[in-house]
Amino acid sequence: MNINRRNFLLGMGAILASGLLPDLALANKIAIMPYKDFPALSFYNIHTNEKLSVKYRDKNQYIASAMTEIKDFFRDHRNGEEKDIDPLLIDRIFGLNQYFGGNNVIELISGYRSPASNASLNKKSKSVAKNSYHLKGMAADIFLPEKHLAELYQVAKLQNSGGSGIYVRSNFVHVDTGPVRSW
């Protein structure tokens, strides 16, 4: 199927009609909900086949050893370079996961990107920004298996806490902790 603006809008209309769009009140509540106990997040890296299950936060404090594990897991899979990952990015991903039940395995398509990797990707695709938030450890491209991509995107936008983009052909949603915007 050719995904163009018209087909995308028709698909979104079908989603609206089917009731698959998220409950706005619930999405907003999850985005700001204070957790007494943060459960572990489970990830799968589609490029390295690695899995990570990590409790990254305890009440109001990030767990340093867990953030180190996340830094390694989110590394540039092309060359192994690492960068600290913005804890607020992990909070965004946590909120998305909680909205969808909390026990999903989050597929990581892209986390940190080194300058060399980003430049190479930018030459191949106009959808890769020269100054991507991936370069700063502030962005991730993710997918939740068995969840509808458009619904994941809608909930990400409702978080109102950074950038949210949908890439239908590549089957992932981009989230970052930059300015609030969507595409």
N, C-alpha and C positions, 0 to 999 in steps of 0.2 A: 504494500500500500504506500502510495506517495504521501508523505506527511508534509502538508503545506498549511498555511494559515487557515484556509477554509476547512480542510479536513480536521485540523486541530480544534477549531471552534465547534464544528459539528460533533466531535467526540466529547468536548466539554459539555455541550448541550445534552448529550445522552447521559453523561454522568450526573448532571443536575437533575434530569428527569428520573434517574434511577435512585436518587437519594444517597449516592455515595459520597457527597461532599461532607466534610466534617462538621460536627456540632461546634459552632463558633464559641459558645460559652465554655464548653469543655476544653477546647484548644487554648483559649486564653487562660483558663484556670491552670492548666498543666504548665504553661509557659512561666507562671509566676509562683507556683505551688512550693512552699517551703517543705522539704522532706526531712523527717526526723532520722530516717535511715535510708541511705542511698544503696539500692541493690546494684549488683555487678552489671556491667555492660558487656555484651558478647559481640565480638567482631569476627569477620572473615575477610581476609585480603585476597581478592580474586586474582592478583598477579603473582603472589608468592605462595598461595595456598596455606598461609599461616592462620591460626586462630588465636584469639585473645579473649579471655574473660577476666575482667578486672573491676574491682570496686575502686573507683577513682576519687571518691569523696566521702567524707564523714561529717555529717551535719554541715557546718559552715566552713569546713577546711578541706582543701585538696590534699590528697595523699601523695607525697613526693615520689615514692617508689612506684606508684601506679602511673603517675604522669611520665616517669622515665620509661616505663613499659609502653605507654601510648606513643611517646616520641619515637621509639624504635619501631613500633608497629606501623606508624604513619609515615615512615621514611620513604624517600624517593626510591621506588622499586627498580628504577633504571640504573642507578649508580650507588645506592646505599647511603647517600648523604642524609643526615638528620638535622632537624631543627626543633626547638621547643614548640609544642602545640599549645595554642591559646586555650586555657581551661574553659573559657566561655563557649568555644566551639564544641567542646565535649558536653557542656551543659545543654547546648542547643540539641545535639544529637540525643542526649539523655531524654529531653523533653519530648522529642519526636517519638522515641521508642516507648515512652510511658503512654503517650496518646494511643498507640497501637497495641497496648496490653503489657508492655514492659519486658516481655521475655522473647523478643525477636533477636535473631542474629543479624547484625547490621553488616551488609556487604560494603567494603571499602573499595572503591574504584580508584580514587586518587586522594592522597593526603598532601603531605609536603612535596613540593617540586623544587628541585635545585634550579638555579638560573640557567644552566646548560640544558636541562630537560625542558624547561618552560620555553626557552628560545626555540628549541627544535620543534616542539609542538605548535608554537605560534606560527612557524613557517609553513606548517602543513594545514593549519586550520584557522580560519578567521574567528572562530568561537573561543580561542584561547587568548586571553588578555596578556599583553606584554608585561603589565604590572600586576599580575594575578595575586590574589590573596593567598593562593597556594604557596607562593614564594615566602610568605611571612609566617607560615604555620597557622594561618587563620581561616583555612577553607578545607572542605572535604566534599568529594563527590561520592554519594552513597545510594544504596538501594536496599529496600526491605523485601526479601522474597515473599511471595504470596500476598503482598499488599499492592493496591492499585497505585501506580506511579503518580497519577494526577492528584489523588487524595494526599499522598505524601507531600507533594509540592504545595497543595493548598494549606496544609497544616504548617509547613515550613514558613510560608508567607504570613500566616496568622501569628507566628511567634513575634513578628515585628521587631526582630533583634539582629538584623544583618541582611546580607544578600541571599536571595533564593532564586534558583533557576532550574528549569526543567529541560532535559535533553531526551526527547522521546526516542529518537533513532538509536541513541547510545544506552537508553534505559537506565538513567540515573537522575538524581536530583542533586544540585549543587547547593551547599549551605556555607555561609561564611559569617564572620563577625565584623565585617566592614559596615559602611552606611546601609541603612534600610533601603532596599530596592529589589525589584523582581524583573524577571524576563522569562 
